[in-house]
Amino acid sequence: MILQKMPLKTINFKYIIKAVCLYCFFLFGALHAQEIIPDEEPTLKKKDSVVNPTRIKADGVAAVVGEFIVLESDLDREIAQLEAQGADLSGVTRCELFGSLLENKLYAHQAIQDSVLVNELYIQSLVEQQIQGILAQTNGDMQGLLKFYKKESEQALRDEMFEINKSTYLSQEMRKKVIQDIEVTPEEVRTFFNDIPKDERPTFGTELKVAQIVVIPEVTEDAKQAVVDRLNGFKKDVEENGANFASKALLYSEDGGSKNNGGLLPTMNRKRPRMVKEFRDVAFNLEEGEISEPFETDFGYHIIYLEKIRGQEYEVRHILLRPQLSQSAIQKAKDEIDDVRQKIVQGKISFAEAAREVSDEKETKFEGGKLTNPTTQDFNFELARMDTELYTQIQELKDNEISEVIQDEDRINRIKFKILTVFDRIDDHEADYAKDYLKIKDLALQDKQIKAIEKWQKETIEETYIKVNGEYRSCDFANNWLKTQ
């Protein structure tokens, strides 16, 4: 969960945020009705041309953009989907949302003209993930799903979802193509910043750096062997006694994500690796119906059952077990981090030195324990955008103060102990060119990209057949969809 962002003060930045938000709304929208007009060449329409008289407005057609039509029901369905996903549409008008829907169709249409390639296997996998995700939320009620989307068969639903995802994919790829070569020079960044009136410059929220030292209880070799022996027992029971692998996974697996599905994982594809390398290496070397030997990853010990192979796609189930931790190992880790904390507080060793010497977190130890911001990829964290859990752990710390020992856990470790500190705090401040150069550069790049997109849209709208019908002709669009300018 991310805390609310600090507001930006300039009109320029408000415009950037609104444009990005409208794009994101439709980037993640799903299952809207659409249709591609088959076997018809798009008619180019200049600003002073008339509508092609051979085009007949069908009932319910709200607009036509090149090869695509937009139905009257499309916008209502888009809004319903966005609201179901928790999108905040307050302050966004129906006309603005309809204009964004037209933009997506314009991008998809131009992508077809530019022969943008579509990875159909990728689109099919998206459809499968979406269907399985919806079914998981509706207790596997396919008939209910078909009724909701007014489809007579599962194949009809899949076909429509394929076209929807294909259109979205084309739109995304075309957007990338428009801005892929855009860069900003230091002089452009300086000009962008100097052009912002001083009383409209953005305010950046409080920033600081965070470091932590993590000590993880050690797992004994006996505990590891006990898990391997248990997995070998499951394997033998299935192979020799006909026991059901899925039932074993349901009863014993410690992977909460797949346990309730009998250990079934999302379909794995050789060309689009998702699992960790150790897991992929084992899975892709099995034969159909084969169960692997126990093997280790960072998450614990696994056995894999390869259920089916379809070309590059593998359907697998697995059972995950994690070795038990002894109370003595847990206490030893706790004592170790208590001792480290005391030495830091007493000034016998610096936090960074202690992190390099004793921390078990390999991602941070060689940086003196400093955490990397996953959004910016640097060491600075803005309080207003910090992960809620991390914020809770450091919110009361003063600069260079050491936290009490915190017991924590993650997907890999049942128990870990850590101490944290914060430093290099910069309080809320008006944007400063020297201090905030990287942030200003990002904003300058966004501004330049938006201007490039505006130019591309204006030119492409002029060259593309577009017809807007009914109530939407009274909208005050940002773009010239009505061809009146």
C-alpha positions in Angstrom: 0.0 0.0 0.0 1.4 3.4 -1.0 0.6 6.6 0.9 -0.9 9.5 -0.9 1.4 11.5 -3.1 2.4 15.1 -2.2 0.5 17.5 -4.5 2.5 19.4 -7.1 1.9 23.1 -7.5 2.3 23.9 -11.1 -0.2 23.8 -13.9 2.3 22.0 -16.0 2.6 19.2 -13.6 -1.1 18.9 -13.0 -1.5 18.5 -16.8 1.2 15.8 -16.8 -0.4 13.9 -14.0 -3.9 14.0 -15.5 -2.6 12.9 -18.9 -0.8 9.9 -17.3 -3.8 9.0 -15.1 -6.2 8.9 -18.1 -3.7 6.7 -20.0 -3.3 4.3 -17.0 -7.1 4.0 -16.6 -7.4 2.6 -20.1 -4.1 0.7 -20.1 -5.5 -1.6 -17.3 -9.2 -1.6 -18.2 -10.4 -5.1 -19.2 -13.2 -6.9 -21.1 -14.7 -3.9 -22.9 -16.9 -4.7 -25.9 -15.3 -3.9 -29.3 -15.4 -5.0 -32.8 -12.9 -4.8 -35.7 -14.5 -4.1 -39.1 -13.3 -6.8 -41.4 -12.2 -6.5 -45.0 -12.6 -2.8 -45.4 -9.9 -0.3 -46.2 -9.7 2.7 -43.9 -10.8 5.9 -45.6 -8.5 8.9 -45.1 -10.4 12.0 -44.1 -8.9 15.5 -44.2 -10.1 18.3 -42.1 -12.4 19.7 -44.9 -13.6 16.4 -46.3 -17.0 14.8 -45.9 -17.9 11.6 -44.2 -17.6 8.6 -46.5 -21.2 8.1 -47.7 -20.7 4.3 -48.0 -20.4 4.1 -44.2 -23.7 3.3 -42.5 -24.2 4.1 -38.8 -25.2 0.9 -37.1 -27.3 0.9 -34.0 -25.3 1.5 -30.9 -22.1 2.8 -32.7 -20.8 5.8 -30.8 -17.7 6.3 -33.0 -15.5 4.9 -35.7 -11.7 5.3 -35.6 -10.0 3.9 -38.7 -10.7 0.1 -38.6 -12.2 0.2 -35.1 -15.7 1.0 -33.9 -16.7 2.1 -30.4 -20.1 0.9 -29.2 -22.5 3.0 -27.1 -22.0 0.4 -24.3 -18.2 0.5 -24.4 -17.8 3.5 -22.2 -20.3 2.3 -19.6 -18.5 -1.0 -19.4 -15.1 0.7 -19.2 -16.3 2.8 -16.3 -17.8 -0.2 -14.5 -14.5 -2.1 -14.9 -12.4 0.9 -13.6 -14.7 1.4 -10.6 -14.5 -2.3 -9.8 -10.7 -2.0 -9.8 -10.9 0.9 -7.3 -10.0 3.7 -9.7 -10.9 7.2 -8.5 -12.8 8.8 -11.3 -13.8 11.9 -9.4 -13.0 15.0 -11.4 -12.8 13.0 -14.7 -15.6 13.7 -17.0 -17.4 11.2 -19.2 -16.2 13.1 -22.3 -12.6 12.9 -21.1 -12.9 9.1 -20.6 -14.5 8.8 -24.1 -11.7 10.8 -25.6 -9.2 8.4 -24.0 -11.1 5.5 -25.4 -10.8 7.1 -28.9 -7.1 7.6 -28.3 -6.5 3.9 -27.6 -8.3 3.0 -30.8 -6.3 5.6 -32.7 -3.0 4.0 -31.5 -4.2 0.5 -32.3 -5.3 1.5 -35.8 -2.0 3.2 -36.5 -0.1 0.2 -35.1 -1.8 -1.9 -37.7 -0.9 0.5 -40.5 2.7 0.5 -39.3 2.7 -3.3 -39.2 3.5 -3.6 -35.5 4.0 -7.3 -34.8 1.7 -9.0 -32.3 2.9 -11.9 -30.1 -0.2 -14.1 -30.3 1.0 -16.6 -27.8 1.5 -13.8 -25.4 -2.0 -12.5 -26.0 -3.4 -16.1 -25.5 -1.6 -16.4 -22.2 -3.0 -13.1 -21.0 -6.5 -14.3 -21.9 -5.9 -17.5 -20.0 -4.6 -15.7 -16.9 -7.6 -13.3 -17.0 -10.2 -16.1 -17.3 -8.5 -18.1 -14.5 -8.3 -15.0 -12.3 -12.0 -14.2 -12.8 -13.0 -17.9 -12.2 -10.9 -17.9 -9.0 -13.1 -15.1 -7.7 -16.3 -16.7 -8.8 -15.7 -20.2 -7.6 -15.1 -21.5 -11.1 -18.6 -20.5 -12.4 -18.0 -20.4 -16.1 -21.7 -20.3 -16.9 -22.1 -17.3 -14.7 -19.2 -15.7 -16.4 -20.7 -16.3 -19.9 -24.0 -14.9 -18.7 -22.4 -11.7 -17.3 -20.6 -11.0 -20.5 -23.5 -12.2 -22.7 -21.6 -14.9 -24.5 -23.1 -18.1 -25.8 -19.9 -20.2 -25.4 -16.5 -20.1 -23.7 -14.8 -19.9 -27.1 -16.9 -16.8 -28.0 -15.7 -15.2 -24.8 -12.1 -16.2 -25.4 -12.3 -14.8 -29.0 -13.6 -11.4 -27.8 -11.0 -11.3 -25.0 -8.3 -12.1 -27.5 -9.3 -9.1 -29.7 -9.6 -6.8 -26.7 -6.1 -7.8 -25.5 -4.7 -7.6 -29.0 -6.1 -4.0 -29.4 -4.6 -3.0 -26.0 -1.3 -4.6 -26.9 -1.2 -2.7 -30.2 -2.0 0.6 -28.5 0.7 0.1 -25.9 3.3 -0.8 -28.5 2.4 2.2 -30.7 2.7 4.6 -27.7 6.1 3.2 -27.0 7.1 3.7 -30.6 6.0 7.3 -30.6 8.2 8.3 -27.6 11.0 5.6 -27.7 13.7 7.9 -29.0 12.8 11.0 -27.0 15.5 12.2 -24.6 16.3 15.5 -22.8 19.6 17.3 -22.7 20.8 19.1 -19.6 20.1 22.4 -21.3 16.5 21.4 -22.0 16.1 20.4 -18.3 17.4 23.8 -17.3 15.1 25.6 -19.7 12.1 23.6 -18.5 12.9 24.5 -14.9 13.5 28.2 -15.6 10.2 28.4 -17.5 8.2 27.4 -14.5 7.1 30.6 -12.6 8.7 30.7 -9.2 5.4 30.8 -7.4 4.3 27.7 -9.3 7.3 25.5 -8.8 6.5 22.1 -7.3 7.1 21.2 -3.6 8.9 17.9 -3.1 8.1 16.0 0.1 10.4 15.0 2.9 13.1 12.5 1.7 15.5 10.4 3.6 17.7 7.3 3.2 17.0 4.1 5.1 19.4 1.3 6.1 18.9 -2.0 7.8 20.8 -4.9 9.2 19.1 -8.3 8.9 20.0 -11.5 10.8 18.3 -14.7 9.8 18.3 -17.8 12.0 20.4 -20.6 10.6 18.8 -23.8 9.4 20.6 -27.0 10.5 21.6 -29.7 8.0 19.4 -32.2 9.9 16.4 -29.9 9.4 17.1 -29.7 5.6 17.5 -33.5 5.4 14.2 -34.0 7.2 12.4 -32.0 4.5 14.2 -33.8 1.7 13.2 -37.2 3.2 9.6 -36.1 3.6 9.4 -34.9 -0.1 11.0 -38.2 -1.2 8.2 -39.9 0.7 5.5 -38.0 -1.1 7.2 -38.8 -4.4 7.4 -42.5 -3.6 3.7 -42.7 -2.5 2.5 -41.1 -5.7 4.8 -43.2 -8.0 4.5 -46.6 -6.3 1.1 -46.5 -4.5 -0.9 -44.4 -6.8 -1.5 -41.5 -4.4 -2.7 -38.2 -5.8 -0.1 -35.5 -6.2 -2.6 -32.7 -6.1 -4.1 -34.0 -2.8 -0.6 -34.2 -1.3 0.0 -30.5 -2.3 -3.4 -29.5 -0.9 -2.6 -31.1 2.5 1.1 -30.4 2.9 2.5 -27.7 0.6 3.6 -24.5 2.3 3.1 -22.4 -0.9 0.0 -20.4 0.0 -0.4 -19.2 -3.6 -0.8 -22.7 -5.1 -1.8 -24.9 -2.2 -5.5 -24.6 -2.6 -5.3 -25.5 -6.3 -3.4 -28.7 -5.5 -0.1 -27.1 -6.2 -1.0 -26.0 -9.7 1.1 -23.0 -10.9 0.4 -20.6 -13.7 1.4 -22.1 -17.0 5.1 -21.8 -17.6 6.5 -20.9 -21.0 10.1 -21.5 -22.1 10.2 -18.2 -24.0 8.8 -16.1 -21.0 10.5 -17.4 -17.9 8.7 -16.4 -14.6 9.9 -18.7 -11.9 13.4 -18.7 -10.4 16.2 -20.3 -12.5 16.5 -23.4 -10.3 12.8 -24.1 -10.6 12.8 -23.6 -14.4 15.8 -25.8 -14.9 14.1 -28.7 -13.2 10.7 -28.2 -14.7 11.8 -27.9 -18.3 13.9 -31.1 -18.0 11.0 -33.3 -16.9 8.8 -35.6 -19.1 5.0 -35.6 -18.9 3.9 -37.4 -15.8 7.3 -37.3 -14.2 8.0 -36.1 -10.7 11.3 -34.4 -9.9 13.8 -35.2 -7.2 13.7 -32.8 -4.3 15.6 -29.6 -5.0 16.3 -26.3 -3.3 15.5 -22.7 -4.1 15.5 -19.6 -1.9 11.9 -20.4 -1.0 12.6 -23.8 0.4 12.6 -27.4 -1.0 10.3 -28.5 -3.8 9.2 -31.5 -5.9 7.6 -30.8 -9.2 5.0 -32.9 -11.1 4.9 -32.1 -14.8 1.3 -32.6 -15.8 1.2 -31.6 -19.4 3.4 -30.1 -22.2 1.8 -28.0 -25.0 4.5 -26.8 -27.3 6.5 -24.2 -25.3 4.0 -24.3 -22.4 4.3 -26.5 -19.3 1.6 -27.2 -16.8 3.2 -28.1 -13.5 2.2 -28.7 -9.9 4.6 -28.5 -7.0 4.9 -29.1 -3.3 7.0 -26.7 -1.2 8.3 -27.5 2.3 10.5 -25.2 4.4 12.9 -26.6 7.0 11.9 -26.1 10.6 13.8 -23.6 12.7 15.0 -24.7 16.2 14.4 -22.5 19.1 18.1 -22.4 19.8 18.8 -21.1 16.3 16.1 -18.4 16.7 17.6 -17.3 20.0 21.1 -17.3 18.6 20.0 -14.9 15.8 18.2 -12.7 18.3 21.2 -12.5 20.6 23.5 -11.7 17.7 21.5 -8.7 16.5 21.0 -7.4 20.0 24.8 -7.5 20.4 25.3 -5.7 17.1 22.8 -3.0 18.0 24.5 -2.4 21.4 27.9 -2.0 19.7 26.5 0.6 17.2 24.8 2.6 19.9 28.0 2.6 22.0 29.9 3.9 19.0 32.2 0.8 18.8 31.3 0.3 15.1 29.3 2.2 12.5 26.0 1.0 11.2 27.4 0.6 7.7 30.4 -1.4 8.9 28.2 -3.7 11.0 25.9 -4.2 8.0 28.9 -5.3 5.8 30.1 -7.6 8.6 27.0 -9.4 9.9 23.9 -8.7 7.8 22.4 -11.7 6.1 20.6 -9.7 3.5 22.9 -9.9 0.4 20.9 -7.2 -1.5 21.9 -4.5 1.0 24.9 -5.6 3.1 27.5 -4.4 0.6 25.9 -1.0 0.4 26.2 -0.6 4.2 22.6 -1.7 4.6 21.1 1.0 2.5 17.7 0.1 0.9 17.1 0.9 -2.8 13.9 2.7 -3.7 12.1 0.2 -6.1 10.5 3.2 -7.9 13.5 5.4 -8.5 16.3 2.9 -8.2 18.3 5.2 -5.9 18.6 5.4 -2.1 16.2 8.2 -1.5 12.7 7.6 -0.2 9.9 10.2 -0.1 7.9 9.7 3.0 4.6 10.4 1.2 5.3 7.6 -1.2 6.9 5.1 1.1 5.6 1.5 1.5 3.2 1.5 4.5 5.0 -1.3 6.4 8.5 0.4 6.0 7.0 3.8 7.0 5.5 2.3 10.1 8.9 0.9 11.1 10.9 4.1 10.7 8.4 7.0 11.2 9.4 7.7 14.8 13.2 7.5 14.2 15.3 10.6 14.4 18.3 11.0 12.1 21.0 8.3 12.8 18.9 6.8 15.6 18.9 3.0 15.8 15.5 1.2 16.0 14.8 -1.5 18.5 15.1 -5.0 17.2 12.2 -5.9 15.0 11.0 -9.5 14.3 9.8 -9.8 10.8 9.2 -12.4 8.0 9.0 -12.6 4.2 8.2 -15.1 1.5 11.5 -16.8 2.0 12.1 -16.5 5.8 9.6 -17.4 8.5 11.6 -15.4 11.0 14.2 -12.7 10.6 15.4 -10.0 13.0 16.4 -6.5 11.9 17.4 -3.0 13.0 16.9 0.1 11.0 18.2 3.7 10.9 17.5 6.8 8.8 19.8 9.5 7.6 20.4 12.3 5.1 16.9 13.7 5.7 15.7 16.6 3.5 12.5 18.2 4.7 9.7 19.4 2.5 11.1 22.0 0.1 10.4 23.9 -3.1 12.1 22.3 -6.1 15.8 23.2 -6.2 17.6 22.7 -9.6 20.8 21.5 -8.0 19.4 19.3 -5.3 16.5 17.9 -7.3 18.0 17.6 -10.8 17.0 14.0 -11.4 13.4 14.6 -10.4 13.3 17.7 -12.6 14.9 15.8 -15.4 12.1 13.1 -15.2 9.4 15.8 -15.3 11.1 17.6 -18.2 11.2 14.2 -20.1 7.5 13.6 -19.3 6.6 17.1 -20.6 8.6 16.5 -23.8 7.0 13.1 -24.3 3.5 14.6 -23.8 4.2 17.3 -26.4 5.4 14.6 -28.8 2.3 12.6 -28.2 0.1 15.7 -28.8 1.8 16.4 -32.1 1.5 12.8 -33.2 -2.2 12.6 -32.2 -2.9 15.9 -34.1 -1.2 14.7 -37.3 -2.7 11.2 -37.1 -6.2 12.3 -36.4 -6.1 14.5 -39.5 -5.0 11.5 -41.7 -7.4 8.9 -40.2 -11.1 8.3 -40.9 -12.9 9.3 -37.7 -16.7 9.7 -37.1 -18.2 10.6 -33.7 -21.9 10.1 -33.3 -24.8 11.1 -31.0 -24.3 12.8 -27.7 -20.5 12.7 -27.9 -20.5 15.3 -30.7 -21.3 17.9 -28.0 -18.2 17.0 -26.0 -15.4 19.6 -25.7 -12.6 17.2 -26.6 -8.9 18.1 -26.1 -8.2 16.5 -29.5 -9.9 17.3 -32.8 -12.0 14.2 -33.0 -14.9 16.1 -34.6 -12.6 17.4 -37.4 -13.9 21.0 -36.8 -10.6 22.8 -36.3 
